[in-house]
Amino acid sequence: MNLTISPAHLSGTVTPPPSKSIAHRALIAAALSGGISVVSNLADSQDIRATRRCLSALGAGMEELEAGKLRVHGLGNGVVAAPPYAALDCGESGSTLRFLIPVALLVQGEAAFTGRGRLMERPLTPYENLFREKGISWKLEKGVLTVNGGRGYDRLALDPGEYRLPGNVSSQFITGLLFVLPLLEGDSGLILTTPLESRGYVELTLDVLRQFGIQVEEGEKGFHVPGNQRYQSREFTVEADWSQAAFWYAANFSGGQVQLQGLNMDSKQGDREIALDYWKLARPGDVELDVSQCPDLLPPLAAMAAVRAGKTVFSHAARLRMKESDRLSTVAAALRALGGRAEEGPDSLTVWGMDQLPGGGRVDCANDHRIAMMAAVCAAYARKPTELLGAECVKKSYPEFWDHFVQLGGEVHGLVLG
Protein backbone atom coordinates (compact mmCIF):
# COMPACT_ATOMS: atom_id res chain seq x y z
CA MET A 1 0.00 0.00 0.00
CA ASN A 2 1.54 3.28 -1.15
CA LEU A 3 0.25 6.46 0.46
CA THR A 4 0.81 10.17 -0.03
CA ILE A 5 0.93 12.29 3.13
CA SER A 6 0.15 15.98 2.70
CA PRO A 7 1.13 18.66 5.24
CA ALA A 8 -1.40 18.94 8.07
CA HIS A 9 -1.72 19.82 11.74
CA LEU A 10 -2.26 16.88 14.09
CA SER A 11 -4.40 17.55 17.13
CA GLY A 12 -6.88 15.76 19.33
CA THR A 13 -6.87 12.89 21.80
CA VAL A 14 -5.60 9.39 21.17
CA THR A 15 -5.11 6.24 23.23
CA PRO A 16 -1.99 4.34 22.13
CA PRO A 17 -2.48 0.62 21.50
CA PRO A 18 -1.85 -1.91 24.25
CA SER A 19 1.80 -2.64 24.96
CA LYS A 20 3.07 -5.33 22.62
CA SER A 21 6.01 -6.03 24.94
CA ILE A 22 3.77 -6.63 27.95
CA ALA A 23 1.22 -8.63 25.95
CA HIS A 24 3.83 -11.13 24.72
CA ARG A 25 5.04 -11.67 28.28
CA ALA A 26 1.58 -11.94 29.83
CA LEU A 27 0.37 -14.48 27.27
CA ILE A 28 3.43 -16.67 27.76
CA ALA A 29 3.20 -16.49 31.56
CA ALA A 30 -0.50 -17.34 31.40
CA ALA A 31 0.23 -20.27 29.06
CA LEU A 32 2.89 -21.61 31.44
CA SER A 33 0.50 -21.66 34.40
CA GLY A 34 -1.44 -24.68 35.54
CA GLY A 35 -4.81 -22.95 35.44
CA ILE A 36 -6.97 -20.54 33.48
CA SER A 37 -6.04 -16.87 33.06
CA VAL A 38 -7.86 -14.01 31.39
CA VAL A 39 -5.71 -11.46 29.53
CA SER A 40 -7.50 -8.25 28.53
CA ASN A 41 -6.71 -5.26 26.33
CA LEU A 42 -4.77 -7.19 23.71
CA ALA A 43 -3.95 -5.56 20.38
CA ASP A 44 -4.82 -7.46 17.23
CA SER A 45 -1.36 -6.87 15.81
CA GLN A 46 0.55 -9.32 13.66
CA ASP A 47 3.18 -9.87 16.35
CA ILE A 48 0.63 -10.71 19.05
CA ARG A 49 -1.18 -13.02 16.64
CA ALA A 50 2.14 -14.81 16.14
CA THR A 51 2.60 -15.43 19.87
CA ARG A 52 -0.99 -16.63 20.25
CA ARG A 53 -0.60 -18.94 17.26
CA CYS A 54 2.63 -20.45 18.57
CA LEU A 55 1.34 -20.97 22.12
CA SER A 56 -1.69 -22.76 20.67
CA ALA A 57 0.63 -25.01 18.64
CA LEU A 58 2.45 -25.88 21.88
CA GLY A 59 -0.83 -26.96 23.46
CA ALA A 60 -2.11 -23.89 25.32
CA GLY A 61 -5.81 -23.19 24.95
CA MET A 62 -6.70 -19.79 23.50
CA GLU A 63 -10.37 -18.83 23.80
CA GLU A 64 -11.43 -15.38 22.58
CA LEU A 65 -14.11 -14.01 24.93
CA GLU A 66 -14.50 -10.72 23.05
CA ALA A 67 -12.30 -8.40 21.00
CA GLY A 68 -9.04 -7.94 22.88
CA LYS A 69 -9.94 -10.36 25.69
CA LEU A 70 -8.58 -13.88 25.82
CA ARG A 71 -9.07 -16.85 28.13
CA VAL A 72 -5.81 -18.82 28.30
CA HIS A 73 -5.79 -22.46 29.41
CA GLY A 74 -2.32 -23.09 30.80
CA LEU A 75 0.06 -25.86 29.79
CA GLY A 76 0.54 -27.09 33.33
CA ASN A 77 3.78 -25.77 34.87
CA GLY A 78 6.17 -28.49 33.77
CA VAL A 79 6.85 -31.11 31.11
CA VAL A 80 4.31 -30.54 28.38
CA ALA A 81 2.59 -33.46 26.69
CA ALA A 82 2.19 -31.72 23.34
CA PRO A 83 2.04 -33.16 19.81
CA PRO A 84 5.29 -34.92 18.85
CA TYR A 85 6.03 -32.18 16.32
CA ALA A 86 4.99 -28.57 16.85
CA ALA A 87 5.18 -26.16 13.87
CA LEU A 88 5.63 -22.62 15.17
CA ASP A 89 5.12 -19.80 12.65
CA CYS A 90 6.54 -16.65 14.29
CA GLY A 91 5.70 -14.33 11.41
CA GLU A 92 8.11 -11.39 11.69
CA SER A 93 8.08 -11.26 15.50
CA GLY A 94 11.53 -11.42 17.06
CA SER A 95 9.98 -11.46 20.53
CA THR A 96 7.86 -14.51 19.67
CA LEU A 97 10.83 -16.42 18.29
CA ARG A 98 13.37 -15.65 21.01
CA PHE A 99 10.94 -15.90 23.93
CA LEU A 100 9.53 -19.24 22.81
CA ILE A 101 12.67 -21.16 21.85
CA PRO A 102 13.38 -22.03 25.52
CA VAL A 103 9.64 -22.58 26.14
CA ALA A 104 9.62 -25.13 23.32
CA LEU A 105 12.18 -27.15 25.29
CA LEU A 106 9.41 -27.88 27.79
CA VAL A 107 7.72 -29.90 25.07
CA GLN A 108 8.21 -33.65 24.63
CA GLY A 109 9.22 -33.75 20.99
CA GLU A 110 10.45 -31.48 18.24
CA ALA A 111 9.44 -27.89 17.69
CA ALA A 112 10.16 -26.22 14.36
CA PHE A 113 10.28 -22.41 14.16
CA THR A 114 9.73 -20.50 10.93
CA GLY A 115 9.38 -16.82 10.15
CA ARG A 116 9.03 -14.25 7.40
CA GLY A 117 10.96 -11.21 6.25
CA ARG A 118 14.34 -10.91 7.98
CA LEU A 119 13.28 -12.82 11.08
CA MET A 120 15.31 -16.01 10.67
CA GLU A 121 18.36 -13.93 9.70
CA ARG A 122 18.33 -12.09 13.02
CA PRO A 123 20.96 -13.24 15.57
CA LEU A 124 20.29 -16.51 17.40
CA THR A 125 23.92 -17.33 18.18
CA PRO A 126 23.64 -16.81 21.98
CA TYR A 127 21.04 -19.60 22.17
CA GLU A 128 22.87 -21.81 19.69
CA ASN A 129 26.15 -21.62 21.61
CA LEU A 130 24.43 -22.19 24.94
CA PHE A 131 22.28 -25.10 23.80
CA ARG A 132 25.13 -26.89 22.02
CA GLU A 133 27.19 -26.55 25.21
CA LYS A 134 24.29 -28.14 27.12
CA GLY A 135 23.89 -30.97 24.60
CA ILE A 136 20.50 -29.74 23.41
CA SER A 137 19.46 -30.48 19.83
CA TRP A 138 19.69 -27.39 17.59
CA LYS A 139 19.35 -27.38 13.79
CA LEU A 140 18.90 -24.28 11.62
CA GLU A 141 18.56 -25.07 7.92
CA LYS A 142 16.89 -23.16 5.09
CA GLY A 143 15.14 -20.77 7.44
CA VAL A 144 13.72 -23.47 9.75
CA LEU A 145 14.99 -23.85 13.31
CA THR A 146 14.31 -27.21 14.96
CA VAL A 147 14.89 -27.87 18.65
CA ASN A 148 14.06 -30.95 20.70
CA GLY A 149 13.18 -30.70 24.37
CA GLY A 150 12.77 -34.36 25.26
CA ARG A 151 15.13 -36.81 26.93
CA GLY A 152 12.43 -39.12 28.12
CA TYR A 153 8.81 -39.21 29.25
CA ASP A 154 9.39 -37.03 32.30
CA ARG A 155 12.85 -35.59 31.64
CA LEU A 156 13.51 -32.18 30.13
CA ALA A 157 16.43 -31.26 27.90
CA LEU A 158 16.99 -28.28 30.17
CA ASP A 159 18.72 -29.03 33.48
CA PRO A 160 19.04 -26.57 36.37
CA GLY A 161 22.45 -25.00 36.65
CA GLU A 162 24.48 -22.14 35.22
CA TYR A 163 23.49 -20.45 31.97
CA ARG A 164 25.79 -17.82 30.45
CA LEU A 165 24.57 -15.25 27.94
CA PRO A 166 25.88 -11.95 26.56
CA GLY A 167 23.88 -8.97 27.76
CA ASN A 168 24.52 -6.76 24.74
CA VAL A 169 23.05 -8.76 21.84
CA SER A 170 19.36 -8.75 22.75
CA SER A 171 17.52 -8.80 26.06
CA GLN A 172 15.05 -11.18 24.43
CA PHE A 173 17.43 -14.12 24.98
CA ILE A 174 17.52 -13.32 28.69
CA THR A 175 13.74 -13.06 28.88
CA GLY A 176 13.29 -16.40 27.12
CA LEU A 177 15.39 -18.22 29.72
CA LEU A 178 13.79 -16.34 32.61
CA PHE A 179 10.44 -17.81 31.57
CA VAL A 180 11.56 -21.45 31.88
CA LEU A 181 14.34 -21.60 34.48
CA PRO A 182 11.90 -21.20 37.43
CA LEU A 183 10.15 -24.43 36.35
CA LEU A 184 13.27 -26.60 36.55
CA GLU A 185 13.83 -28.99 39.45
CA GLY A 186 16.59 -26.97 41.05
CA ASP A 187 18.09 -23.50 41.25
CA SER A 188 19.77 -21.87 38.26
CA GLY A 189 22.06 -18.95 37.64
CA LEU A 190 21.76 -16.74 34.56
CA ILE A 191 25.19 -15.12 34.20
CA LEU A 192 25.66 -12.12 31.89
CA THR A 193 29.06 -12.16 30.21
CA THR A 194 28.79 -8.57 28.89
CA PRO A 195 26.98 -5.47 30.20
CA LEU A 196 23.21 -5.60 29.95
CA GLU A 197 21.58 -3.41 27.30
CA SER A 198 17.83 -2.77 26.98
CA ARG A 199 17.60 -3.22 30.75
CA GLY A 200 14.07 -1.85 30.77
CA TYR A 201 12.81 -4.85 28.81
CA VAL A 202 14.32 -7.28 31.34
CA GLU A 203 12.77 -5.30 34.19
CA LEU A 204 9.45 -5.54 32.36
CA THR A 205 9.88 -9.33 32.22
CA LEU A 206 10.66 -9.50 35.94
CA ASP A 207 7.57 -7.42 36.71
CA VAL A 208 5.26 -9.69 34.69
CA LEU A 209 6.86 -12.78 36.27
CA ARG A 210 6.19 -11.35 39.73
CA GLN A 211 2.56 -10.76 38.85
CA PHE A 212 2.24 -14.42 37.87
CA GLY A 213 3.88 -15.61 41.10
CA ILE A 214 7.48 -16.16 39.92
CA GLN A 215 10.44 -14.80 41.89
CA VAL A 216 13.86 -14.02 40.41
CA GLU A 217 16.76 -12.49 42.34
CA GLU A 218 19.03 -10.02 40.56
CA GLY A 219 22.73 -9.97 41.44
CA GLU A 220 25.89 -8.21 40.30
CA LYS A 221 26.57 -10.53 37.37
CA GLY A 222 23.08 -11.65 36.44
CA PHE A 223 20.16 -13.46 38.03
CA HIS A 224 19.60 -16.23 40.56
CA VAL A 225 16.48 -18.22 39.68
CA PRO A 226 15.04 -20.53 42.34
CA GLY A 227 13.67 -23.73 40.86
CA ASN A 228 10.48 -25.71 41.50
CA GLN A 229 8.31 -22.60 41.11
CA ARG A 230 4.83 -22.54 39.64
CA TYR A 231 3.08 -19.88 37.57
CA GLN A 232 -0.17 -18.71 39.13
CA SER A 233 -3.06 -18.11 36.76
CA ARG A 234 -4.73 -14.71 37.10
CA GLU A 235 -6.62 -11.90 35.39
CA PHE A 236 -4.27 -9.47 33.66
CA THR A 237 -4.91 -6.20 31.81
CA VAL A 238 -2.29 -4.95 29.34
CA GLU A 239 -1.44 -1.25 29.69
CA ALA A 240 -0.93 1.20 26.81
CA ASP A 241 2.31 1.13 24.82
CA TRP A 242 4.94 3.81 25.37
CA SER A 243 6.84 2.65 22.26
CA GLN A 244 3.91 3.63 20.03
CA ALA A 245 3.08 6.74 22.05
CA ALA A 246 6.56 7.98 21.14
CA PHE A 247 5.43 8.76 17.58
CA TRP A 248 2.76 11.12 18.87
CA TYR A 249 5.41 12.74 21.07
CA ALA A 250 7.33 13.30 17.83
CA ALA A 251 4.24 14.89 16.25
CA ASN A 252 3.94 17.27 19.19
CA PHE A 253 7.63 18.13 18.93
CA SER A 254 6.95 19.40 15.40
CA GLY A 255 4.02 21.54 16.57
CA GLY A 256 1.18 19.06 17.01
CA GLN A 257 -1.31 19.13 19.85
CA VAL A 258 -1.94 15.43 20.43
CA GLN A 259 -3.12 14.53 23.92
CA LEU A 260 -2.25 11.00 25.00
CA GLN A 261 -4.48 9.07 27.34
CA GLY A 262 -4.27 5.64 28.95
CA LEU A 263 -0.52 5.72 29.62
CA ASN A 264 0.82 4.47 32.95
CA MET A 265 3.23 7.14 34.17
CA ASP A 266 4.73 4.61 36.61
CA SER A 267 5.11 1.94 33.94
CA LYS A 268 8.02 -0.50 33.92
CA GLN A 269 8.26 -0.01 30.14
CA GLY A 270 11.73 1.27 29.34
CA ASP A 271 10.43 3.36 26.44
CA ARG A 272 8.79 5.69 28.97
CA GLU A 273 12.19 7.39 28.52
CA ILE A 274 10.65 9.22 25.55
CA ALA A 275 9.09 11.73 27.95
CA LEU A 276 12.57 12.72 29.22
CA ASP A 277 14.32 12.60 25.85
CA TYR A 278 11.65 14.92 24.43
CA TRP A 279 12.86 17.71 26.70
CA LYS A 280 16.54 16.94 26.10
CA LEU A 281 15.98 17.50 22.39
CA ALA A 282 13.81 20.57 22.95
CA ARG A 283 16.87 22.51 24.12
CA PRO A 284 18.95 24.02 21.29
CA GLY A 285 22.53 22.89 20.71
CA ASP A 286 24.37 19.66 19.99
CA VAL A 287 23.19 16.57 21.87
CA GLU A 288 24.32 12.94 22.12
CA LEU A 289 21.80 10.29 23.16
CA ASP A 290 22.82 6.74 24.06
CA VAL A 291 20.07 4.48 22.69
CA SER A 292 21.49 1.17 23.97
CA GLN A 293 18.74 0.92 26.60
CA CYS A 294 15.85 2.00 24.36
CA PRO A 295 16.69 1.10 20.73
CA ASP A 296 13.05 1.13 19.57
CA LEU A 297 12.89 4.85 20.31
CA LEU A 298 15.43 5.75 17.63
CA PRO A 299 12.89 6.36 14.80
CA PRO A 300 10.65 8.81 16.73
CA LEU A 301 13.70 10.46 18.33
CA ALA A 302 15.24 10.86 14.87
CA ALA A 303 12.01 12.52 13.70
CA MET A 304 12.44 15.05 16.51
CA ALA A 305 16.14 15.51 15.79
CA ALA A 306 15.35 16.37 12.16
CA VAL A 307 13.47 19.55 13.18
CA ARG A 308 15.44 20.80 16.18
CA ALA A 309 18.12 23.47 16.48
CA GLY A 310 21.36 21.53 16.57
CA LYS A 311 23.12 18.30 15.72
CA THR A 312 21.99 15.06 17.38
CA VAL A 313 24.18 11.96 17.64
CA PHE A 314 22.52 8.68 18.57
CA SER A 315 25.23 6.38 19.90
CA HIS A 316 25.57 2.68 20.84
CA ALA A 317 23.08 1.85 18.12
CA ALA A 318 24.63 -1.07 16.20
CA ARG A 319 21.91 -3.51 17.31
CA LEU A 320 19.40 -1.50 15.29
CA ARG A 321 20.89 -2.97 12.14
CA MET A 322 19.23 -6.29 12.96
CA LYS A 323 15.63 -5.15 13.42
CA GLU A 324 12.85 -5.52 10.85
CA SER A 325 15.14 -3.42 8.69
CA ASP A 326 18.65 -2.08 9.16
CA ARG A 327 17.26 0.88 11.05
CA LEU A 328 20.43 2.95 11.04
CA SER A 329 20.30 2.80 7.25
CA THR A 330 16.53 3.04 6.75
CA VAL A 331 16.01 5.90 9.24
CA ALA A 332 18.79 7.88 7.56
CA ALA A 333 17.38 7.12 4.11
CA ALA A 334 13.85 8.13 5.16
CA LEU A 335 15.01 11.46 6.57
CA ARG A 336 17.05 12.20 3.45
CA ALA A 337 14.01 11.37 1.27
CA LEU A 338 12.12 13.98 3.28
CA GLY A 339 14.86 16.52 2.59
CA GLY A 340 16.63 16.18 5.93
CA ARG A 341 20.29 15.64 6.73
CA ALA A 342 21.25 12.32 8.33
CA GLU A 343 24.30 10.09 8.21
CA GLU A 344 24.77 6.60 9.59
CA GLY A 345 27.93 5.30 11.22
CA PRO A 346 28.84 1.72 12.18
CA ASP A 347 27.34 2.22 15.65
CA SER A 348 25.61 5.59 15.38
CA LEU A 349 23.24 7.91 13.56
CA THR A 350 23.87 11.64 13.20
CA VAL A 351 21.03 14.03 12.35
CA TRP A 352 21.43 17.72 11.59
CA GLY A 353 18.26 19.61 12.45
CA MET A 354 16.49 22.28 10.42
CA ASP A 355 13.42 24.49 10.90
CA GLN A 356 11.18 22.34 8.68
CA LEU A 357 11.67 19.32 6.45
CA PRO A 358 11.12 20.11 2.76
CA GLY A 359 9.24 16.86 1.99
CA GLY A 360 8.30 16.08 -1.58
CA GLY A 361 10.23 12.81 -1.79
CA ARG A 362 9.47 9.12 -1.69
CA VAL A 363 10.14 7.05 1.45
CA ASP A 364 10.62 3.29 1.24
CA CYS A 365 9.16 1.97 4.52
CA ALA A 366 11.35 -1.14 4.10
CA ASN A 367 8.62 -3.39 5.55
CA ASP A 368 9.37 -1.81 8.93
CA HIS A 369 6.45 -0.54 10.99
CA ARG A 370 8.53 2.02 12.87
CA ILE A 371 9.94 3.52 9.67
CA ALA A 372 6.40 3.99 8.31
CA MET A 373 5.15 5.70 11.48
CA MET A 374 8.23 7.93 11.71
CA ALA A 375 7.87 8.96 8.06
CA ALA A 376 4.15 9.71 8.47
CA VAL A 377 4.73 12.06 11.40
CA CYS A 378 7.61 13.79 9.61
CA ALA A 379 5.60 14.15 6.40
CA ALA A 380 2.67 15.75 8.21
CA TYR A 381 4.90 18.71 9.11
CA ALA A 382 6.94 18.91 5.90
CA ARG A 383 6.44 21.63 3.29
CA LYS A 384 5.41 19.35 0.41
CA PRO A 385 3.50 16.05 0.16
CA THR A 386 5.58 12.88 0.63
CA GLU A 387 4.92 9.40 -0.74
CA LEU A 388 5.31 6.34 1.53
CA LEU A 389 5.91 2.97 -0.11
CA GLY A 390 4.64 -0.14 1.69
CA ALA A 391 2.83 1.76 4.43
CA GLU A 392 0.68 -1.25 5.40
CA CYS A 393 3.57 -2.57 7.52
CA VAL A 394 2.20 -0.66 10.55
CA LYS A 395 -0.09 -3.69 11.06
CA LYS A 396 2.84 -5.46 12.69
CA SER A 397 2.44 -3.48 15.90
CA TYR A 398 -0.15 -0.69 15.50
CA PRO A 399 -3.01 -1.78 13.20
CA GLU A 400 -5.05 1.34 14.01
CA PHE A 401 -2.23 3.78 13.25
CA TRP A 402 -3.64 5.15 10.01
CA ASP A 403 -7.14 5.43 11.50
CA HIS A 404 -5.72 7.42 14.41
CA PHE A 405 -3.54 9.52 12.09
CA VAL A 406 -6.61 10.57 10.05
CA GLN A 407 -8.74 11.14 13.16
CA LEU A 408 -6.07 13.54 14.42
CA GLY A 409 -6.26 15.54 11.20
CA GLY A 410 -3.67 13.81 9.04
CA GLU A 411 -4.18 14.10 5.29
CA VAL A 412 -3.62 10.73 3.62
CA HIS A 413 -4.24 9.96 -0.06
CA GLY A 414 -4.68 6.39 -1.25
CA LEU A 415 -5.90 5.04 2.09
CA VAL A 416 -8.90 2.76 2.50
CA LEU A 417 -9.92 2.76 6.17
CA GLY A 418 -11.51 -0.14 8.02
N, C-alpha and C positions, 0 to 999 in steps of 0.2 A: 504494500500500500504506500503510494507516494503522495505526500501532502504538501501544500504550499501554505506557509504561515505568513500572514500579513501583520504589519505593526499594529499593536493594540495596547490598551491599558487593562491589566488584570486586577480585579478587585472583587470582594465578596468574601464569603465564608466557606471553608471546605474542611472536611474531616479526612485526614490521610487514611489510606487503607490499613487494615490490621498488619501488625508486624510479621513479616515473613520469617525473620530469624526466630522469633518466639514461637510461632506456629509450628515450624519444623520440630523444635525441641519438645513442645507440649504433646504433639501427636506421637512422637517416638516414646516419650516417657509414659504416656497413656497406654500405648501398645505393649510396653514391657511390663505393665502391671498385671496382677492376677485377677483383676475385677473389671468393672465397667466404669468408664469415665465419660464425661460429656465435655467437649471442647467447643466453645462458642466464639463468635466473631472471627471466623476464618475467611480469608480472601479466596476467591475462586481463581487464583493465579496459576499459571502453568507449573511453577515450581512446587506449589503446595499440592497440586494434583499429582505431581510425580511422587512426592512422599507418601501420599495416601495410597496411590497405586502400588507402590513397592511394599508398604506395610501389609496391604491386603494379600499380596503374593506370598508374603512370609507367614500368613495365617491369621493376622489380626482381623477382627470384624470391624467393618466401617459402615455404620448405618446413619444415613442423612435424615435428621429429624425435621429440619427446615433449612432454608438457604443460610449458609454460614454456621450451622450448628450440627455437630457430629457426635454420635454415640460410638465410642470405641470399646470393643471387647478385647481385653488384654490377652497377650500370648501366654502368660502364666509364670513370669518371674524365674525362668530357668531354662533347661534344655527344651527346645521347641520341637514338637512332633509335627513338622510341616511336610509338604510334599517332597519327595526325594530330589526334585530339581525345581528350583524357584527361579523364574525369569524376571529380572528386575529392570524395568525401563525407567531410567532416571531423567529422561528428557534432556534438558540443558542445565539441570540443577546440580551445581557442585556440592551444595549442602546435602542434598539427598544422597549422592554417591558417597561422599566421605563420611557422613554420619552413619550410614547403614552398612558399610563394609564390615566393621566389627560386629554389628548387630546380626549380620548374616551368619557369623560364626557361632551363634547360638542355635542354629538350625542343624538338624541331623540330615546331612546331604549337601549337594552342591547348590550354590547360588551363582547365577550368571548376571552380571551387570552390563547394561548397554546404555548408550546415550546418543545425543545428536549434537550437531554443531561442533564446537571445539572441546566438548566435555571430556571425552576419553583421551584427549591430548594434554589435559591439565595435569600437573604433577601428582603422582601417587607414590613416588619413590620412598617417602618415609614409612608408609605402610608396607611396601614390598620388602624393604630391608629388614624391618622389624619382624614380619611374618616369616620370612625365610630363616631368620635367626632362630625363631621359635619352632621351626619345622612345620609350619602351617602351609597347606597347599595354596599356591598363587600362580595363576596363568593368565597372561594378558596377550591375546592374539587377535589381530584384525578388528580391533575396537571392542572386543568382548573380554571382560574380566571375570574369571571363574575362581571362586574360593570354596573351600570345603571345611565345614565346621565340625565334622563328626569323627570321633575315634572309637565309637562304640555306642551302644544303646543309651547309656546314661553318662557318657564322658564327652566333655567339650574339648575342642582343639585348643581353646584358650586355657592356660593354667594361671593361677595367681602367682605373682612375683613381680619382678622389676621390668618395666617397659620404658625404653628410652626413645625420645622423639626430639627433633629440632623444634624450637619455638618460633622460628622466623620464616617458615615456609607457608603454613596456613594453620590458623587455630582450629580449623575444622577437623584435623587429624586428632587433636587433643580432645575435642568434644566427642568424637566417635568413640574413643576408648573410655572416656568418663561415663558414657552410657552403660557399658557392659562390665567394667571391672568391679562395680559394687555387687554384681550377681555371682561372682566366682566364689568358690569355697575356700576362701582365705584372703588375707590382706595383700594389697598390691601397691607398688610405688610407680608413679608416672614421673620420670625424670626428664627435665628439659635440658638438652645439651647446648642450646643457644638461647639468647634472651628472647622472651616472649613478646611477640607482636600481636596486634589486634586483641589486646588483653580484655577489652570490653566484651567481646564475644564469648570468651571463656567465663567471665563473670556472669554473663547472661545464662550460660549453661548451668553454672553452679546454682544460680537462683532458681531456675526451673527444677533442677534436681531436688533442691530443698523442698520446694512446694509439693513434690511427689514423694517426699519421705526419705530421700537419699542424702547421706552425709559424706562430704569429702573435705579433707583437711589440707589446706595449702601450706607449703613450707618454702624454704629458701630456694630450693632447686627444683621444685615441682609440686606434686600432690601425693598425699597418702590417702589411699582408698580402702577403707575397711570392707572386708568381704562379707558374704552371707546376708546381704541386705535385700530388702524387698520393696519394690515400687508400690505405692499406695494409690489406688484409683481415686479420682476426685472430679469435681466440676472446676473447669478452668476457662477463664475469659481472656482472649488475646487482646492486648492493648494496641493502640495506634502506632504506626511505624515512623520513627524519626528519620530513617534513611530516605523515605519518600517525601516526608515533610520538608527535607532539605531543599528540594527543587522549588517549593513555594517560598522558602527563605530567599533563594536566589532571585525569584521574581520580585520580591519586595526590595531587595538590594538595588534593583534597576529602577525602582520607582513604583512598584505595585503596592496594592493595599489589600493583601490577602490575609484574612484572619484565620488562624488555624485552631481547630477545636478537637477535643478528644485525646490530646497528648498528655502523657504522664510526665510531669516535670521532675519526678523523683525516679524515673525509669532507670533500669540497669542497662538499657541499650547504650552502647558506646557512641553511637552516632548522635546522641543528644549534644555532643560536642559542637554541632553546627551552630547552636545558639551563642556559644562563646566565640567561635571563629568568625561569625558574622561581624561582630564588633571589632575584632582584630583587623579585618579587611576594610572596615569602614573608615579607619584612620588613614590619612594620606601618608605616602612614603613607601620605601621598599620593605617587604615582609618575607620571611621564610617560615613555612609551615611544614612540620614533620607529619606526614600522613601514614606512618607505619601502624598507628593504633586505630585509624579510621579510614582505610583505603577506599571504601565505597563512597566517601564524601568528596573524593577528588572531582568528579564531573560538576556537581553544583558549586563547589568552591571555585573551580576554574571559570564557571560562568560569572561569578562575582568578580574574580580577578580581572576578567576581560574589560570591565567597565569601572575600575577604580583608579584612583590617582596614585600610580606607582607600579613598580615591578614586584611580582609575586613569584617566589620559588617554592615549589612543592618538592620536598626531599624525602628520601627513604621510600621510594615509590616503585621499586623494581617489580614487586609482586603484582602490580596492576597490569603487567604485560600478559599475565596468564588468567585473565578474567574472560568474560564472554567474547571480548575482543582484546587486542593489545591496547589497553586504555591510555597509555602514555602517547601512543601513536594516534589513536582515533580521536581523543580529546583535542590534541593539537591540530589535527586535520580539520575537525569540525569548526574550531575557532577560526582557523585561517579561511575556511570556506565562507564564514560569516564576515570576513574582512578584518579579523583580529590578528594580533601578533602572538604567536606561541611557538615554543621550541622544546622538543623532547631531548633529554639526556639519557644515559644508560639507567640511571636511578632517580631521575628527576623530571619535572616539567616546569618551564619558566614561561610566565605570561606577562606581557607588557600591557598595562591598562590604557584605555582611552575613554573619552567622554561618552561615546555611543558607537556601537558596532555598525558598520555600513550595511550589512546584509546583502541580499541580492544574489547569493551564491547557491550552491547545491551541496547539501550535507548527506554523506553516506552514513546511515545509522549503524552500519556494520553488524546488523543483527544483535545489537546490544541495547537493552532497554534503557540503561542510564545515559547512553549517548543520545538517544531519541529525546528523552525528557530534558536533558541539558540544552540540546539544540532548540527545542520548542520554546523554552523560556527565554533563551538568548534572542531568538527570531522575533518574539513578541515585542521586544524593545529595540530592534534594529531599525535602520532608516528605510530599507527596502524589503519587499517580500523575499522569503527564503524557501527553497524547496528541500524537503526531507525525503530521502529514499529509504523504503523499508520501515516506515514508522509504526507498523503493527507490532513490532517487537516489544512494545511496552506491556503486552499481555503477559510476559514472563513474570512480572512482579506487581504491576499496577494496571489491571484491566480497565479500570474506570478513568484512566488518566485523561484521555481525550474528551470524555464527557465532562469531567471537572474543568478542563482547560477552557472549553466552550462556555460552560456555565459561568466561569469567572470573567468572561468577556473576550476570550481569545478568538481570533479570526482564522479559521481553518478552511481551506478549499480542497475538495476531493474527499471529504470525510463522510462516511455513512455511519450515523450513530445507532446504537442499540445492538 
